[in-house]
Each structure stands twice: as structure tokens, then as C-alpha cells.
Amino acid sequence: MRFDELDLSDSVLDALDEMGFQECTPIQEQAIPKVLEGQDLIAVAQTGTGKTAAYLLPVIDLLYTLPEPENHINCIVMAPTRELAQQIDRQLEGLAYYLPLSSVAVYGGTDGKVFAQQEHAIRSGADIVIATPGRLLAHMQMGYVDLSKVAYFILDEADRMLDMGFYDDIMRIVNQLPKERQTLMFSATMPEAIRRLAGQVLRPERAEVRIAPSRPASGIRQSAVKCDEGEKERILRWLLKERHSTRVIVFTASKSTAKDLARTLKRSGIKAADIHSDKEQSERDEVMIDFRANRLDVLVATDILARGIDIDDIAMVVNYDVPHEAEDYVHRIGRTARAGQEGEAVTFVGPRDRRRFALIEKFLGKPVPALEGIEVKCSDNGDRRGDDGRRGVDRRSRGNDRRRDQRHKKGNGKAPQRAETSASSVAGTEADAQTDTQATQQAAQQPAPEGKPRKKRRYSHRGKGNRQKGDAGEGNPSTAPAQ
């Protein structure tokens, strides 16, 4: 569908034409008519599907054709991060270019001068306020924020806001809004928490739009490497040397990993920096400015960058840790191959990540090919089944060899020649295991030497849920499981 087929004003269509937009995306085609009809809406769509324009276009059109009271805040757009608020503000500036509407972006991490500018815009009654929850509440606590005339309330990236712990802040803001308003909620996922929030802030007769989960862009060359945790740094350095040395984002699962990895890369002479929620907003801004200006080659980031950051020339994305959700995987690697370009995405799959990565491949509908060109050490702890389907055949075989050698040494002082163990020698291994069992039973029936009670062998059943605290290693340190 084309935008000029929608019931939008000429001024809005002129701005779209000036920006080169003619065709609607699926979320825009389905959401815009419902918003123009005045319905409350909950929409599920991933980042990059055009959802920002899906709510901005109809709202600015309604504000223009159905003028709201002047010198009052008429619309509030809530965003989880400063970066997303800035992005929405820039897009609004283009879409409302020919409309007499005022707006202000309200977010934290600024100095007193910027706070005063935000205060002035709020007191003047900006038509649209784009705000992060915490900073809007800070202004509200000063006593000059009047939300009594708000006609449109929009929650963007609602699931992300709940993940970041903004539920209480959102509800404090909602309680100051008039009952008669139009509420729009956009979310990348639809967990139960989002449904509960929708039930609290939207009208019961709300409309719902669902767009099928997006898939990675065709220009992304995906690959994966199964490796041990200790191998990841070496593989990353190889990638930066052999594939792409600049314009790289490395995603980690935790802030501590991001800090340590960035420090390690810098010691190796790589221009890298970490970015995460522990950094002050001014520090994050400085890192992003340096990265955009090519003063940094590698960003090591948590998922704070997976949404809301618009950088078009990322050459490679590395998932140092496998993301928890398939949709987060799409968000991460979607930072590359933007604007019709090509890019590369590499995922490191540690032993504990195999099952999670298998779910991502199932979501994608195809396996991710293995990374080529590098030798990798992999203990494959995530899947201990041998080729014949039995668990731990090779490990059990090595244990049988050691015990057999010890018995022969005790018997005649001479150890037999050890045969090579492979998947094809399973039958012999089973026979050895049976012999070992018989020998153990016979040893157990023999009486202990006089005056020396036999020590009980203590076994540790890891993962069975019946090991008592303190059992491991008690009386026999060698049996304690590795921590």
C-alpha cells in the first residue's frame, strides 16, 4: 500500500515525499488506519519494521487536523533509552516538517543548561514530549508539568522498558494522565507482563496488530563457531585481524565481560571501548561520537545497543555470548547490513550455549554455517554423547584404561600395551567395564585388614539433586567436583 492511499493530510504526504518514502511497511499499513480511527492499539513488531512512523504519522496528522489546546502537552512518547528518544525526535522532525507542531526530547545524562531548556519547553506546552520515564518524573517532581490535557500516550519498546525496571515509573506517569485519551503500545515481544500492562493502560476495546517476527537481512553473512570459553578471545583477535578490523560491534551477556574484554583488546593495541548501563550518559555519548568519527574501531557492548542505535556502516557484529532469545539475536546482527549494504555476523557458541543456539537456528529455519579458516579447540561439554548415542563413551573408556593399568601394575609390575580407543571399540569397552564391575564387587566382599576399618568411598552425583551439602571432597579431596 502507498502512503497516499491512507487518509493522511497533504502536509504529511509532502514531508513523506520529500524524504523519499512512498510504500508502507506491513506495520504501517495495519496500524495507521486504526490510530486515525481513534482506537487504542497494541502492536507487536520488531525493530527495523518502521513502527516509529506507524505511530508518529497518524498522531501528528490528528494533532494537525484536530487541533488540541495550545500551550499544553498534547502527546507523550515514552522510550526506554536516551538513544531511542533522540532517534524518535530526529524522525519526528522530518515527518512534521510542514506542520506547525512543537516537540522536545526529555532524557537524562545532561547538564543543568539542557535541563533548563527541557523545563522551558515543557512549561511552554510542547505539543509532543518524547521522554525517558526517569527524566520525565524528575521534571514532574518539580511541580510545573501539566499532563491534564494529554490526548495521546505512546509506549515505544514497552517490553524493553519493563526489562529495565520502569514499570513503577510508567504507572506513576499514567496515573497523572486523563482517563479520556488514546493509548498506543508498541513492543517487540508479547510476554505475559506486556499483556498485564496493556490491560492496565489501554481500553478493553483496543485493537491489536501482530507482525510476524522478522528475519535477518539477506545481506548478512552469518556463521558460528563452537568453542570453549577460553578460546573466545583468541578467535575474536583472529577475526579482527583476518576479517574486519574496523566498524565492529561485539555483544556480551554481562557488563563485567564487556569491561574485561575491552580492556584486553586495548592492551593488544586495538582501539576498543566498552559501552553499557554502568557508564554515565555523557561517557556513552562520548564513546558513540568517537566510534562514529572512526576514532574507535571496536565497540564492546551489552544489549543496550541492540535497539535504538542507528549506525549504517557496521562491517561485522560478533556475538561473544549467545543471546537469550532468538529475537535478540535478530536485533543484534541487524546492526550490520543496513541500508542495503552487506555485513558479517559471527556467534561464539560455548559449551553451555548449545541448546540456546539450537533454538535460534530453529527460529531462523536453517542451521548457521560453521566459521571457516581457523582451528578451534572445543571440548564439546555441551553434548557428551558419543557417535553411538551413549553418553560419555570416550571418557569412560579412558577411565577403564587407567584402572586396567593400575591392576596390572599391582599384579606383576608390568602394564599392558594400551590400545587406541575409538567409537568402533565400544564392544571391547563394554567388556572392560563389566570386568571392572566384577573386580569391584570382589574387592568389596574382602574383609578389611585387622585394626584398619575400610573407608567408605563417597560418590558425588552431580545434577541428581540428592547430594548433601559438604559431601563433595569430604575425606577424599580428589572426588570434589570442579567448581
Contacts in CASP RR format, 6 or more apart in sequence:
PFRMAT RR
TARGET T0000
AUTHOR 0000-0000-0000
METHOD contacts of the structure
MODEL  1
MRFDELDLSDSVLDALDEMGFQECTPIQEQAIPKVLEGQDLIAVAQTGTG
KTAAYLLPVIDLLYTLPEPENHINCIVMAPTRELAQQIDRQLEGLAYYLP
LSSVAVYGGTDGKVFAQQEHAIRSGADIVIATPGRLLAHMQMGYVDLSKV
AYFILDEADRMLDMGFYDDIMRIVNQLPKERQTLMFSATMPEAIRRLAGQ
VLRPERAEVRIAPSRPASGIRQSAVKCDEGEKERILRWLLKERHSTRVIV
FTASKSTAKDLARTLKRSGIKAADIHSDKEQSERDEVMIDFRANRLDVLV
ATDILARGIDIDDIAMVVNYDVPHEAEDYVHRIGRTARAGQEGEAVTFVG
PRDRRRFALIEKFLGKPVPALEGIEVKCSDNGDRRGDDGRRGVDRRSRGN
DRRRDQRHKKGNGKAPQRAETSASSVAGTEADAQTDTQATQQAAQQPAPE
GKPRKKRRYSHRGKGNRQKGDAGEGNPSTAPAQ
1 23 0 8 1.000
1 24 0 8 1.000
1 29 0 8 1.000
2 22 0 8 1.000
2 23 0 8 1.000
2 24 0 8 1.000
3 13 0 8 1.000
3 16 0 8 1.000
3 21 0 8 1.000
3 22 0 8 1.000
3 23 0 8 1.000
3 24 0 8 1.000
3 57 0 8 1.000
4 13 0 8 1.000
4 22 0 8 1.000
6 24 0 8 1.000
6 32 0 8 1.000
6 33 0 8 1.000
6 36 0 8 1.000
7 33 0 8 1.000
7 36 0 8 1.000
8 32 0 8 1.000
8 36 0 8 1.000
8 57 0 8 1.000
8 58 0 8 1.000
8 61 0 8 1.000
9 61 0 8 1.000
9 64 0 8 1.000
9 65 0 8 1.000
11 64 0 8 1.000
11 98 0 8 1.000
11 99 0 8 1.000
12 57 0 8 1.000
12 60 0 8 1.000
12 61 0 8 1.000
12 64 0 8 1.000
12 95 0 8 1.000
12 98 0 8 1.000
12 99 0 8 1.000
14 98 0 8 1.000
15 94 0 8 1.000
15 95 0 8 1.000
15 96 0 8 1.000
15 97 0 8 1.000
15 98 0 8 1.000
15 99 0 8 1.000
16 22 0 8 1.000
16 57 0 8 1.000
16 95 0 8 1.000
18 97 0 8 1.000
19 94 0 8 1.000
19 95 0 8 1.000
21 53 0 8 1.000
24 32 0 8 1.000
25 49 0 8 1.000
25 50 0 8 1.000
25 54 0 8 1.000
26 49 0 8 1.000
26 211 0 8 1.000
27 43 0 8 1.000
27 45 0 8 1.000
27 49 0 8 1.000
27 50 0 8 1.000
27 51 0 8 1.000
27 54 0 8 1.000
27 209 0 8 1.000
27 211 0 8 1.000
28 50 0 8 1.000
28 53 0 8 1.000
28 54 0 8 1.000
28 57 0 8 1.000
30 43 0 8 1.000
30 209 0 8 1.000
30 211 0 8 1.000
31 41 0 8 1.000
31 43 0 8 1.000
31 51 0 8 1.000
31 54 0 8 1.000
31 55 0 8 1.000
31 58 0 8 1.000
31 209 0 8 1.000
32 54 0 8 1.000
32 57 0 8 1.000
32 58 0 8 1.000
34 41 0 8 1.000
34 207 0 8 1.000
34 209 0 8 1.000
35 41 0 8 1.000
35 54 0 8 1.000
35 55 0 8 1.000
35 58 0 8 1.000
35 59 0 8 1.000
35 62 0 8 1.000
35 182 0 8 1.000
35 184 0 8 1.000
36 58 0 8 1.000
36 61 0 8 1.000
36 62 0 8 1.000
38 62 0 8 1.000
38 182 0 8 1.000
39 182 0 8 1.000
39 205 0 8 1.000
39 206 0 8 1.000
39 207 0 8 1.000
40 182 0 8 1.000
40 183 0 8 1.000
40 184 0 8 1.000
40 202 0 8 1.000
40 203 0 8 1.000
40 205 0 8 1.000
40 206 0 8 1.000
40 207 0 8 1.000
41 183 0 8 1.000
41 184 0 8 1.000
41 185 0 8 1.000
41 202 0 8 1.000
41 206 0 8 1.000
41 207 0 8 1.000
41 208 0 8 1.000
41 209 0 8 1.000
42 184 0 8 1.000
42 185 0 8 1.000
42 187 0 8 1.000
42 194 0 8 1.000
42 198 0 8 1.000
42 202 0 8 1.000
42 206 0 8 1.000
42 207 0 8 1.000
42 208 0 8 1.000
42 209 0 8 1.000
43 51 0 8 1.000
43 54 0 8 1.000
43 184 0 8 1.000
43 185 0 8 1.000
43 186 0 8 1.000
43 187 0 8 1.000
43 208 0 8 1.000
43 209 0 8 1.000
43 210 0 8 1.000
43 211 0 8 1.000
44 186 0 8 1.000
44 187 0 8 1.000
44 188 0 8 1.000
44 189 0 8 1.000
44 190 0 8 1.000
44 208 0 8 1.000
44 209 0 8 1.000
44 210 0 8 1.000
44 211 0 8 1.000
45 51 0 8 1.000
45 54 0 8 1.000
45 186 0 8 1.000
45 188 0 8 1.000
45 209 0 8 1.000
45 210 0 8 1.000
45 211 0 8 1.000
46 188 0 8 1.000
46 211 0 8 1.000
46 213 0 8 1.000
46 214 0 8 1.000
46 327 0 8 1.000
46 330 0 8 1.000
46 331 0 8 1.000
47 157 0 8 1.000
47 188 0 8 1.000
47 307 0 8 1.000
47 308 0 8 1.000
47 331 0 8 1.000
48 214 0 8 1.000
49 211 0 8 1.000
49 214 0 8 1.000
51 156 0 8 1.000
51 186 0 8 1.000
52 87 0 8 1.000
52 88 0 8 1.000
52 91 0 8 1.000
52 156 0 8 1.000
53 91 0 8 1.000
53 95 0 8 1.000
54 186 0 8 1.000
55 77 0 8 1.000
55 154 0 8 1.000
55 156 0 8 1.000
55 184 0 8 1.000
55 186 0 8 1.000
56 88 0 8 1.000
56 91 0 8 1.000
56 92 0 8 1.000
56 95 0 8 1.000
56 96 0 8 1.000
57 95 0 8 1.000
59 75 0 8 1.000
59 128 0 8 1.000
59 152 0 8 1.000
59 154 0 8 1.000
59 184 0 8 1.000
60 92 0 8 1.000
60 95 0 8 1.000
60 96 0 8 1.000
60 99 0 8 1.000
60 101 0 8 1.000
60 128 0 8 1.000
62 152 0 8 1.000
63 74 0 8 1.000
63 75 0 8 1.000
63 99 0 8 1.000
63 101 0 8 1.000
63 127 0 8 1.000
63 128 0 8 1.000
63 152 0 8 1.000
64 99 0 8 1.000
64 100 0 8 1.000
64 101 0 8 1.000
68 74 0 8 1.000
68 127 0 8 1.000
68 149 0 8 1.000
68 151 0 8 1.000
69 149 0 8 1.000
71 124 0 8 1.000
71 125 0 8 1.000
72 125 0 8 1.000
72 146 0 8 1.000
72 148 0 8 1.000
72 149 0 8 1.000
73 122 0 8 1.000
73 125 0 8 1.000
73 126 0 8 1.000
73 127 0 8 1.000
73 129 0 8 1.000
73 145 0 8 1.000
73 146 0 8 1.000
73 147 0 8 1.000
73 149 0 8 1.000
73 150 0 8 1.000
74 127 0 8 1.000
74 128 0 8 1.000
74 149 0 8 1.000
74 150 0 8 1.000
74 151 0 8 1.000
74 152 0 8 1.000
75 127 0 8 1.000
75 128 0 8 1.000
75 129 0 8 1.000
75 150 0 8 1.000
75 151 0 8 1.000
75 152 0 8 1.000
75 153 0 8 1.000
75 154 0 8 1.000
76 128 0 8 1.000
76 129 0 8 1.000
76 131 0 8 1.000
76 136 0 8 1.000
76 147 0 8 1.000
76 150 0 8 1.000
76 152 0 8 1.000
76 153 0 8 1.000
76 154 0 8 1.000
76 173 0 8 1.000
76 177 0 8 1.000
77 85 0 8 1.000
77 88 0 8 1.000
77 128 0 8 1.000
77 129 0 8 1.000
77 130 0 8 1.000
77 131 0 8 1.000
77 154 0 8 1.000
77 156 0 8 1.000
78 131 0 8 1.000
78 132 0 8 1.000
78 133 0 8 1.000
78 136 0 8 1.000
78 153 0 8 1.000
78 154 0 8 1.000
78 155 0 8 1.000
78 156 0 8 1.000
78 161 0 8 1.000
78 170 0 8 1.000
78 173 0 8 1.000
79 85 0 8 1.000
79 88 0 8 1.000
79 130 0 8 1.000
79 131 0 8 1.000
79 132 0 8 1.000
79 156 0 8 1.000
79 157 0 8 1.000
80 132 0 8 1.000
80 133 0 8 1.000
80 156 0 8 1.000
80 157 0 8 1.000
80 160 0 8 1.000
80 161 0 8 1.000
80 164 0 8 1.000
80 166 0 8 1.000
81 132 0 8 1.000
81 160 0 8 1.000
81 304 0 8 1.000
81 307 0 8 1.000
81 308 0 8 1.000
82 107 0 8 1.000
82 108 0 8 1.000
82 109 0 8 1.000
82 132 0 8 1.000
82 281 0 8 1.000
82 284 0 8 1.000
83 288 0 8 1.000
83 308 0 8 1.000
83 309 0 8 1.000
84 156 0 8 1.000
84 157 0 8 1.000
84 307 0 8 1.000
84 308 0 8 1.000
85 105 0 8 1.000
85 106 0 8 1.000
85 107 0 8 1.000
85 130 0 8 1.000
85 131 0 8 1.000
85 132 0 8 1.000
86 105 0 8 1.000
86 107 0 8 1.000
87 308 0 8 1.000
87 309 0 8 1.000
87 310 0 8 1.000
88 105 0 8 1.000
88 130 0 8 1.000
88 156 0 8 1.000
89 103 0 8 1.000
89 105 0 8 1.000
89 130 0 8 1.000
92 103 0 8 1.000
92 128 0 8 1.000
92 130 0 8 1.000
93 103 0 8 1.000
96 103 0 8 1.000
101 127 0 8 1.000
101 128 0 8 1.000
102 121 0 8 1.000
102 124 0 8 1.000
102 125 0 8 1.000
102 126 0 8 1.000
102 127 0 8 1.000
102 128 0 8 1.000
103 126 0 8 1.000
103 127 0 8 1.000
103 128 0 8 1.000
103 129 0 8 1.000
103 130 0 8 1.000
104 118 0 8 1.000
104 121 0 8 1.000
104 122 0 8 1.000
104 126 0 8 1.000
104 128 0 8 1.000
104 129 0 8 1.000
104 130 0 8 1.000
105 130 0 8 1.000
105 131 0 8 1.000
106 118 0 8 1.000
106 122 0 8 1.000
106 129 0 8 1.000
106 130 0 8 1.000
106 131 0 8 1.000
106 132 0 8 1.000
106 135 0 8 1.000
106 136 0 8 1.000
106 139 0 8 1.000
107 131 0 8 1.000
107 132 0 8 1.000
107 135 0 8 1.000
107 281 0 8 1.000
108 132 0 8 1.000
108 134 0 8 1.000
108 135 0 8 1.000
108 138 0 8 1.000
108 281 0 8 1.000
109 280 0 8 1.000
109 281 0 8 1.000
109 282 0 8 1.000
110 118 0 8 1.000
110 281 0 8 1.000
118 135 0 8 1.000
118 139 0 8 1.000
119 139 0 8 1.000
119 142 0 8 1.000
119 144 0 8 1.000
121 129 0 8 1.000
122 129 0 8 1.000
122 139 0 8 1.000
122 144 0 8 1.000
122 145 0 8 1.000
123 144 0 8 1.000
129 136 0 8 1.000
133 161 0 8 1.000
133 166 0 8 1.000
133 169 0 8 1.000
133 170 0 8 1.000
133 173 0 8 1.000
134 166 0 8 1.000
134 169 0 8 1.000
136 145 0 8 1.000
136 173 0 8 1.000
137 169 0 8 1.000
137 172 0 8 1.000
137 173 0 8 1.000
139 145 0 8 1.000
140 147 0 8 1.000
140 173 0 8 1.000
140 176 0 8 1.000
147 173 0 8 1.000
147 176 0 8 1.000
147 177 0 8 1.000
147 178 0 8 1.000
148 178 0 8 1.000
149 178 0 8 1.000
150 177 0 8 1.000
150 178 0 8 1.000
150 181 0 8 1.000
151 181 0 8 1.000
151 182 0 8 1.000
152 181 0 8 1.000
152 182 0 8 1.000
152 183 0 8 1.000
152 184 0 8 1.000
153 174 0 8 1.000
153 177 0 8 1.000
153 181 0 8 1.000
153 182 0 8 1.000
153 183 0 8 1.000
153 184 0 8 1.000
153 201 0 8 1.000
154 183 0 8 1.000
154 184 0 8 1.000
154 185 0 8 1.000
154 186 0 8 1.000
155 161 0 8 1.000
155 170 0 8 1.000
155 183 0 8 1.000
155 184 0 8 1.000
155 185 0 8 1.000
155 186 0 8 1.000
155 187 0 8 1.000
155 201 0 8 1.000
156 186 0 8 1.000
157 186 0 8 1.000
157 187 0 8 1.000
157 188 0 8 1.000
157 307 0 8 1.000
157 308 0 8 1.000
158 185 0 8 1.000
158 186 0 8 1.000
158 187 0 8 1.000
158 194 0 8 1.000
158 197 0 8 1.000
159 187 0 8 1.000
159 188 0 8 1.000
159 189 0 8 1.000
159 190 0 8 1.000
159 191 0 8 1.000
159 193 0 8 1.000
159 194 0 8 1.000
160 188 0 8 1.000
160 307 0 8 1.000
161 167 0 8 1.000
161 170 0 8 1.000
162 193 0 8 1.000
162 194 0 8 1.000
162 197 0 8 1.000
167 193 0 8 1.000
167 197 0 8 1.000
170 197 0 8 1.000
170 201 0 8 1.000
171 200 0 8 1.000
174 200 0 8 1.000
174 201 0 8 1.000
183 201 0 8 1.000
183 202 0 8 1.000
183 203 0 8 1.000
183 206 0 8 1.000
185 194 0 8 1.000
185 197 0 8 1.000
185 198 0 8 1.000
185 201 0 8 1.000
185 202 0 8 1.000
187 194 0 8 1.000
188 307 0 8 1.000
188 327 0 8 1.000
188 331 0 8 1.000
189 325 0 8 1.000
189 327 0 8 1.000
190 210 0 8 1.000
198 206 0 8 1.000
213 326 0 8 1.000
213 327 0 8 1.000
213 330 0 8 1.000
213 363 0 8 1.000
214 330 0 8 1.000
215 330 0 8 1.000
215 364 0 8 1.000
216 222 0 8 1.000
216 330 0 8 1.000
216 333 0 8 1.000
216 334 0 8 1.000
216 337 0 8 1.000
216 345 0 8 1.000
216 364 0 8 1.000
217 334 0 8 1.000
217 337 0 8 1.000
217 338 0 8 1.000
217 340 0 8 1.000
219 337 0 8 1.000
219 340 0 8 1.000
219 341 0 8 1.000
219 342 0 8 1.000
219 343 0 8 1.000
220 333 0 8 1.000
220 334 0 8 1.000
220 336 0 8 1.000
220 337 0 8 1.000
220 342 0 8 1.000
220 343 0 8 1.000
220 344 0 8 1.000
220 345 0 8 1.000
221 342 0 8 1.000
221 343 0 8 1.000
221 344 0 8 1.000
221 345 0 8 1.000
222 333 0 8 1.000
222 345 0 8 1.000
222 346 0 8 1.000
222 347 0 8 1.000
222 368 0 8 1.000
222 369 0 8 1.000
223 344 0 8 1.000
223 345 0 8 1.000
223 346 0 8 1.000
223 347 0 8 1.000
223 368 0 8 1.000
223 369 0 8 1.000
223 370 0 8 1.000
223 371 0 8 1.000
223 372 0 8 1.000
224 346 0 8 1.000
224 347 0 8 1.000
224 348 0 8 1.000
224 349 0 8 1.000
224 357 0 8 1.000
224 368 0 8 1.000
224 369 0 8 1.000
224 370 0 8 1.000
224 371 0 8 1.000
225 235 0 8 1.000
225 346 0 8 1.000
225 347 0 8 1.000
225 348 0 8 1.000
225 349 0 8 1.000
225 370 0 8 1.000
225 371 0 8 1.000
225 374 0 8 1.000
225 376 0 8 1.000
226 349 0 8 1.000
226 350 0 8 1.000
226 354 0 8 1.000
226 370 0 8 1.000
226 376 0 8 1.000
226 378 0 8 1.000
226 380 0 8 1.000
227 235 0 8 1.000
227 348 0 8 1.000
227 349 0 8 1.000
227 350 0 8 1.000
227 376 0 8 1.000
227 377 0 8 1.000
227 378 0 8 1.000
228 350 0 8 1.000
228 351 0 8 1.000
228 377 0 8 1.000
228 378 0 8 1.000
228 379 0 8 1.000
229 350 0 8 1.000
229 351 0 8 1.000
231 376 0 8 1.000
231 377 0 8 1.000
231 378 0 8 1.000
232 320 0 8 1.000
232 348 0 8 1.000
232 350 0 8 1.000
233 261 0 8 1.000
233 264 0 8 1.000
235 348 0 8 1.000
235 371 0 8 1.000
235 374 0 8 1.000
235 376 0 8 1.000
236 250 0 8 1.000
236 261 0 8 1.000
236 265 0 8 1.000
236 318 0 8 1.000
236 320 0 8 1.000
236 348 0 8 1.000
237 265 0 8 1.000
237 268 0 8 1.000
237 270 0 8 1.000
238 374 0 8 1.000
239 316 0 8 1.000
239 318 0 8 1.000
239 346 0 8 1.000
240 248 0 8 1.000
240 265 0 8 1.000
240 270 0 8 1.000
240 297 0 8 1.000
240 298 0 8 1.000
242 373 0 8 1.000
242 374 0 8 1.000
243 316 0 8 1.000
243 344 0 8 1.000
244 315 0 8 1.000
244 316 0 8 1.000
244 344 0 8 1.000
245 270 0 8 1.000
245 297 0 8 1.000
246 294 0 8 1.000
246 297 0 8 1.000
246 298 0 8 1.000
246 315 0 8 1.000
247 297 0 8 1.000
247 313 0 8 1.000
247 314 0 8 1.000
247 315 0 8 1.000
247 316 0 8 1.000
248 297 0 8 1.000
248 298 0 8 1.000
248 299 0 8 1.000
248 314 0 8 1.000
248 315 0 8 1.000
248 316 0 8 1.000
248 317 0 8 1.000
248 318 0 8 1.000
249 298 0 8 1.000
249 299 0 8 1.000
249 301 0 8 1.000
249 305 0 8 1.000
249 314 0 8 1.000
249 316 0 8 1.000
249 317 0 8 1.000
249 318 0 8 1.000
249 335 0 8 1.000
249 336 0 8 1.000
250 261 0 8 1.000
250 298 0 8 1.000
250 299 0 8 1.000
250 300 0 8 1.000
250 301 0 8 1.000
250 317 0 8 1.000
250 318 0 8 1.000
250 320 0 8 1.000
251 301 0 8 1.000
251 302 0 8 1.000
251 303 0 8 1.000
251 305 0 8 1.000
251 306 0 8 1.000
251 317 0 8 1.000
251 318 0 8 1.000
251 319 0 8 1.000
251 320 0 8 1.000
251 321 0 8 1.000
251 323 0 8 1.000
251 332 0 8 1.000
252 258 0 8 1.000
252 261 0 8 1.000
252 300 0 8 1.000
252 301 0 8 1.000
252 302 0 8 1.000
252 320 0 8 1.000
252 321 0 8 1.000
253 302 0 8 1.000
253 320 0 8 1.000
253 321 0 8 1.000
253 322 0 8 1.000
253 323 0 8 1.000
253 324 0 8 1.000
254 302 0 8 1.000
254 321 0 8 1.000
255 276 0 8 1.000
255 277 0 8 1.000
255 278 0 8 1.000
255 302 0 8 1.000
257 320 0 8 1.000
257 321 0 8 1.000
258 274 0 8 1.000
258 275 0 8 1.000
258 276 0 8 1.000
258 300 0 8 1.000
258 301 0 8 1.000
258 302 0 8 1.000
259 274 0 8 1.000
259 276 0 8 1.000
259 278 0 8 1.000
261 274 0 8 1.000
261 300 0 8 1.000
261 320 0 8 1.000
262 272 0 8 1.000
262 273 0 8 1.000
262 274 0 8 1.000
262 298 0 8 1.000
262 300 0 8 1.000
263 274 0 8 1.000
265 272 0 8 1.000
265 298 0 8 1.000
265 300 0 8 1.000
266 272 0 8 1.000
270 297 0 8 1.000
270 298 0 8 1.000
271 295 0 8 1.000
271 296 0 8 1.000
271 297 0 8 1.000
271 298 0 8 1.000
272 296 0 8 1.000
272 297 0 8 1.000
272 298 0 8 1.000
272 299 0 8 1.000
272 300 0 8 1.000
273 287 0 8 1.000
273 290 0 8 1.000
273 291 0 8 1.000
273 296 0 8 1.000
273 298 0 8 1.000
273 299 0 8 1.000
273 300 0 8 1.000
274 287 0 8 1.000
274 299 0 8 1.000
274 300 0 8 1.000
274 301 0 8 1.000
275 284 0 8 1.000
275 287 0 8 1.000
275 288 0 8 1.000
275 299 0 8 1.000
275 300 0 8 1.000
275 301 0 8 1.000
275 302 0 8 1.000
275 304 0 8 1.000
275 305 0 8 1.000
276 301 0 8 1.000
276 302 0 8 1.000
276 304 0 8 1.000
277 302 0 8 1.000
277 304 0 8 1.000
279 287 0 8 1.000
287 296 0 8 1.000
287 299 0 8 1.000
288 309 0 8 1.000
290 296 0 8 1.000
291 299 0 8 1.000
291 311 0 8 1.000
292 311 0 8 1.000
299 305 0 8 1.000
300 320 0 8 1.000
303 323 0 8 1.000
303 328 0 8 1.000
303 331 0 8 1.000
303 332 0 8 1.000
305 335 0 8 1.000
306 328 0 8 1.000
306 331 0 8 1.000
306 332 0 8 1.000
306 335 0 8 1.000
307 331 0 8 1.000
309 335 0 8 1.000
311 335 0 8 1.000
311 338 0 8 1.000
312 338 0 8 1.000
312 339 0 8 1.000
312 341 0 8 1.000
313 341 0 8 1.000
314 335 0 8 1.000
314 336 0 8 1.000
314 338 0 8 1.000
314 343 0 8 1.000
315 336 0 8 1.000
315 343 0 8 1.000
315 344 0 8 1.000
316 336 0 8 1.000
316 343 0 8 1.000
316 344 0 8 1.000
316 345 0 8 1.000
316 346 0 8 1.000
317 332 0 8 1.000
317 333 0 8 1.000
317 334 0 8 1.000
317 335 0 8 1.000
317 336 0 8 1.000
317 344 0 8 1.000
317 345 0 8 1.000
317 346 0 8 1.000
318 345 0 8 1.000
318 346 0 8 1.000
318 347 0 8 1.000
318 348 0 8 1.000
319 329 0 8 1.000
319 332 0 8 1.000
319 333 0 8 1.000
319 345 0 8 1.000
319 346 0 8 1.000
319 347 0 8 1.000
319 348 0 8 1.000
320 348 0 8 1.000
321 348 0 8 1.000
321 353 0 8 1.000
322 329 0 8 1.000
322 347 0 8 1.000
322 348 0 8 1.000
322 349 0 8 1.000
322 350 0 8 1.000
322 353 0 8 1.000
322 356 0 8 1.000
322 357 0 8 1.000
322 360 0 8 1.000
323 329 0 8 1.000
323 332 0 8 1.000
323 360 0 8 1.000
324 356 0 8 1.000
326 359 0 8 1.000
326 360 0 8 1.000
326 362 0 8 1.000
326 363 0 8 1.000
326 364 0 8 1.000
327 363 0 8 1.000
329 347 0 8 1.000
329 360 0 8 1.000
329 363 0 8 1.000
332 345 0 8 1.000
333 345 0 8 1.000
334 345 0 8 1.000
336 343 0 8 1.000
336 344 0 8 1.000
336 345 0 8 1.000
337 343 0 8 1.000
346 371 0 8 1.000
347 357 0 8 1.000
347 368 0 8 1.000
349 357 0 8 1.000
350 382 0 8 1.000
351 379 0 8 1.000
351 380 0 8 1.000
351 381 0 8 1.000
351 382 0 8 1.000
352 381 0 8 1.000
352 382 0 8 1.000
354 382 0 8 1.000
354 383 0 8 1.000
355 382 0 8 1.000
357 368 0 8 1.000
360 368 0 8 1.000
361 367 0 8 1.000
361 368 0 8 1.000
384 391 0 8 1.000
384 392 0 8 1.000
384 395 0 8 1.000
385 391 0 8 1.000
385 392 0 8 1.000
386 392 0 8 1.000
386 393 0 8 1.000
386 394 0 8 1.000
386 423 0 8 1.000
387 423 0 8 1.000
388 423 0 8 1.000
388 426 0 8 1.000
390 426 0 8 1.000
393 423 0 8 1.000
393 426 0 8 1.000
393 429 0 8 1.000
394 421 0 8 1.000
396 429 0 8 1.000
396 433 0 8 1.000
397 421 0 8 1.000
397 425 0 8 1.000
397 429 0 8 1.000
397 432 0 8 1.000
398 421 0 8 1.000
400 429 0 8 1.000
400 432 0 8 1.000
400 433 0 8 1.000
400 436 0 8 1.000
401 418 0 8 1.000
401 421 0 8 1.000
403 436 0 8 1.000
404 416 0 8 1.000
404 432 0 8 1.000
404 436 0 8 1.000
405 415 0 8 1.000
405 416 0 8 1.000
405 418 0 8 1.000
407 439 0 8 1.000
408 414 0 8 1.000
408 415 0 8 1.000
408 416 0 8 1.000
409 415 0 8 1.000
419 425 0 8 1.000
421 429 0 8 1.000
448 454 0 8 1.000
455 475 0 8 1.000
455 476 0 8 1.000
457 476 0 8 1.000
458 471 0 8 1.000
458 473 0 8 1.000
458 474 0 8 1.000
458 475 0 8 1.000
458 476 0 8 1.000
458 479 0 8 1.000
459 479 0 8 1.000
460 467 0 8 1.000
460 471 0 8 1.000
460 472 0 8 1.000
460 473 0 8 1.000
460 479 0 8 1.000
460 480 0 8 1.000
460 481 0 8 1.000
461 467 0 8 1.000
462 481 0 8 1.000
472 479 0 8 1.000
472 480 0 8 1.000
472 481 0 8 1.000
473 479 0 8 1.000
473 480 0 8 1.000
END
